[in-house]
Amino acid sequence: MAHLDPQTRIADLDEVALLEHLFPHLPVNDLIITPPGDDAAVMAAPDGAYVITSDMMIGEADWLSQWSSAYEVGQRLAAQNLADIAAMGAYPSGVVLSFAFPPQTTLAWVDELYRGISERCAQAGAAIIGGDLSGGKQIILNATVTGDLRGETAVTRSGARPGDLICLAGTLGRSGAGLDLCHAGYAHQEARNQLPEGTRAVVEVCVSIFKAARPPLEAGPAAARAGAHAMLDVSDGLGKDLRRILRASSQSRGQTLAARLETKALTPFVNFLAPAGELIGVDPWQWVMAGGEDHPLLAVFSDSAKVPEDFRPIGRIIEAEAQLADSKPAIYLDDQLYEGVGGWDHYGESEKVHSMTRSCE
């Protein structure tokens, strides 16, 4: 088709022209039977079962255009969905994208969005197989991703047992730190260039992961093969998401479980963030325990399991002496009950630590 000016507004194109422009960007794989362009895609399901997840991002709520490029937004949308698939022990296979764009959105912005999504999906081996495009007053992005278990059993949140090792693959607190650093004025390169070299390096990493996380996708299937009892990706904070495993597993087992984390095991995450915390006056433990959207994988294994090398032990599942009055599963840092902020909640006001809705000054 004819070359289109990147500054063309999508309002000046019909849907067919826009789709024809975007199709060449979409990664494919050998599971596709009927590719994009028909009423629906057809994909092989060789395992006889598949994993599916869906996640949405809303412009100027889940990201700010003054901070993030379209490419980074695309990378972020892909990463958070791919991490959910990995957290079930599956390999990403197909991606369906449904977007609403305001009429003034440029083709250049849409191209960069698709480039970010496509790169992440291609790296993970996932094909983009279709979706829907619509108009609206703000940008709304939704991705639905399927995953192939390749003969393994899906790893849920509900299989933890007393004595299990709690292990983590990936990073903690860097995205939460990146958000606070952006609010503190370090969203753009010019401001970061003014920092001392050591501090600048840490700030660069944190801001980068906040804008587009890099979850350890390969670690999820490895954990499933190693017999992980439970697993999830830490999207809302270590404290909040570990409690999700404890709650689901307690209900499944009919006994009250708690967790004991080792401060020694978490200290390397804290130490990495220390220069950023000193820069803006934040205790890095807050980011490690409550900062979301690094999307590391949190998994529990029996003592006899061969824990994959990407995972590091950070604590153990224990049987709780008594359930707390507010029914919140207990987490201990060594022998001290952790009562800090729990993490991100889309609807609860009291625990929001990763909100994009704070002042953007």
N, C-alpha and C positions, 0 to 999 in steps of 0.2 A: 504494500500500500504506500501511498505518498507520505513523505516525511512531514511530520506535524511540528509546528513551532512550539517549543516548550512553554511559551507564555500564553498559549491558547487556553482560554477558559473552558472548563468542561461543559459549561452551558452552551458553548458554540459547537459542540459535537453531539451527535445522537449516540444512543447506547451501543449500537452496533459498531460504529467507528471507534469508540473508546475501547470496547472489548477487543476488537481486531488489533488495536495498538498495544494492548496489554498482554495478549496471549503469548507472544514470543518470549516474554520475560519469565514465564511460569516454568518451574522445574518439574520434571517428570520422573517416574520410576517404572519398574517392570511389573508393578501390580495394577497399572491402569489397563482396563479393557476398552472402555469408551471414554475418550478424553473430553476436556471442556469444549463446549460448543453445542451440545445436545441439550435436551430438557433436563437431564441429570447425568452425572458421571456413573460409570460402572467400574468397580474395583474388585479384584480377586481378594478372597479372605481365606488363604491357605490353612490358617490355624483353626478355622471353624468358629472362632470367636474374635472379637476385636474390642479395643478400648476406645472410648470417645469422650471428648471434653470440649467445652466452649467457654470463651471468655470475651468480654467486651471492654473497649476503651472509648471514652468520650472526651473530645477536644476541650481544652481549657479546664478540665476537671482531673483527668488522669495524666495529662501532660500539658505543658504550657508552650505555645509556639515561640515565645520569646527565649526559651531555653533549649528546646529540642528541635532538631531538624526532622524532616519527613523520613529520612533514612533511619534515624535513631528511633523514631516512633514505630516504624515497620519492624526493626530488629526487636524492639521491646515487645510488641504484640506477638511476634512469633515465639520469642523466648519463653514468655509466661505460659503459653499453651503447650509448647513442646515439653516444658518441665513437668507439667501435669501428667503427660503421657509417660515420661521417664519414671515418674514417681510410682506408677503402677507396675513398673518392671517391663514396659513395652517399648517397642521401636516405633517412632512416628512413621505413618505411611501416607495418609491423605489429608489435605487441608482444603476447607471450604471457607471462602471469604465473603462477608456481606458488609457493604460499606454505604454510608450516606455522606454525600459531599454538598456543601453549599455551592450555588452557581458560580461564585467568583473563584473557586479553587482552580489553580492552574494545572495544566498538564505536567509541568515540571515537578510540582509537589507530588502529584499522584505517581509519576514515574519513580521518584526517589522513595516513596512509601513502598511501592512494589519491589524496588531493588533491595531494600532492607529486609522485607519479608522473604523474598525469594532466596537471598543469600543464606539466611539462617535455615530455611527449610531444605535447601539443597545440601547444606553441610550435614544436616540430620538425616538425609535420605528420604525426605518427605516430598511428595508431589502436590502441587496446587491443582485441584481437580475441578474447581468451579466456584459458584457463589452467586451474589446478587449485588447490583448497584442501584442506588436510589439518591434522591435529593433531600435536603433538609436545611435547617437553619444553622446547624453546627455539624462538625465532623463526628460521625459515629462509626467505629470500627469493631467488627466482630469476626473472630476466627473460630471455626470448629475443626478439631483435629482428631483423626482416628489413629489408632496404634495397633501394631501386630505383636502378639505375645510370643510367637515362634515356639509354641509348645510348652511354655512355662505357665504356671498359675499366676494370675494377677496378685500383686501384693497390696493388701488393703491396710487401713489404719488400725484394724481391730485385733491383730494377732500378738501383741506384746505380752510377755510373761514375766513374772518375777525372776530376777537374776539376769535377764537379757542385757547385753551391751547396747548402749545408745551410741550410735556412730553418725558422723556427718561427713558428707562429701561436698566440697565447695567452700564458699566464703560466708562470713557472717558480718552484718553491720555496715558493709560498705555502701550499699544503696541508701540506707537510712542516713548515713553520714553525708552522702552526696546530696540528698535533698536539703539537709540543713545547711550545707555549704553553699548550695545555690541560693537559698533564702538569705544567706549572709553576704551575697554579692560575688560569689566565685563561679557562677554558671558559665562565664565566657572566658576564653583563653587570655584575653588582655589582662584581666584581673589576676588570673593564676600565674601569669608570667612575672608578677611583682613579688611572688613569694620566695623565700629561701629554697634552695634546691631540694633538700630533703623533704620539707613540708610540701613543696609543690608536687613532688612525685606521688605522695600519698593522696593529695587532693585530686590530682588528675585521675587516679584510679577510681576513687570514690565517685566522682562526678560522672565518669564514663559508665560505671556499673549502674548508677542511678538512672541514667538516660537509656541504657540498653544492657540489661544483665546478661551474663554468660554462664548459664547453669551447666553443671556437669552431666550432660544427657546420657553419656555412655555408662555412667555409674549406676543408673537405674536398672537396666537389664542385667548388669553384673551382679547387683544385689539380689535380684530375683533368682539368678542361677546359683548364688551362694546360700539360698534358703532364708532370706530375710523374713522375719516374722511380721513386720509392719513397716510402712514407709509412707512418707509424704514429702512434698517440696515446701520449704519454709518461705511462704509468700507473705505472711502476716506477722512474723516475728517468732523467734525461737520459743519464748515463753508461751505464747498463744498456741502455736502449732504443736508443740510437745504436749500440751494439755489436750489437744484434740486426739492424739494417739492414746493418751492415758484414759480419756473419757470413753472412747470407742472400745478400747480393749477391756476396760473395767466392765462395761455393759456386756461384752461378749463372754467374758469369763465368769461373771457373777461374783467378782471380788474387787475390792477397791485397790487400784494401783497408784503409785506415786513414782517420782523420778528423783534420783540424786545425781546432779551434775558436778563435775570436778572443776573447781576454779583453775587448777593448774592446766587442765586441758583446754580451757577457754582463753587463758591468758595470752597466747600468741595472737588471737584475733583482736584482743584488746590492745596489745602492744602495737600492732600495725596501725591502729586507728588513733593512737595517742597524739601524734602531731596535729591531726585534724581537730581532735578534741581540745587541745591546748589553744589552737588558733581561734576557735569560736566559743570556747568556754562550755563545752559539753563533756560530761563523763562518758568515755567510750563504752563503759559497761552498758549504758542505756541503749546504745546502738546494737551491741552484740546480743542482748537479751530481747530487745523489743523492736529493732529495726527490721522492716520487711523488704521483700523484693530483690534480694540477692538470688533467690531461688536455689539455694543448696538443697541437697537431698538428705533428709533425716531418716535413718533406718535403724531398726533394732535386730540384733542377731543373738543366737544362742552362743554360749561359751565354746561349744564344739565347732561352730561354723568357721570356715576360712574366710575372714572378712576381706572383701576386695581392697586392693591397695589404695584406691581413691578415697576410702573412708578412714577417718580417725576416730577412735573411741573418745567420748566426752562424758560418759557417765553410765549409770545402770538403772534399769527398772526395778522398783522395790514394791513390796506389799505395804500399803499404807496402814499405819496404826489406827487411824480413825479418819473418817471423811470430814472435811472442813464444813463449817456451818453453811457457807454459801455454795456448796457443791462444786467448788472449783478444785480440780485435782491438784495435789500438792507437788511442788517442785522445790528441791533443796539445792542450794549451792554449798557443797560440802555438807555441813550439818545445820546450816542456817536456812530457814524457810524463806524462799524468794517471794516477795510480795510487791515487786515492782510493776511498772506498766506492762500490760499484757501484749500489746501489739495493735495492728491496724484492724479496725472494724468499719465496714461501709456505713453502718447505721448507728452504732453506739458512739456517743460523743466522748465518754470518759476515757476510752482507751486509744484514741486516735494519736498516733505518733508519726504517721507517714502521709499526712494529708496534703494534697496539692491546693487546698482551698485557703491556706494561710496567706497573709499579705505577701505580695510579690515585689515589694519595694527593693 
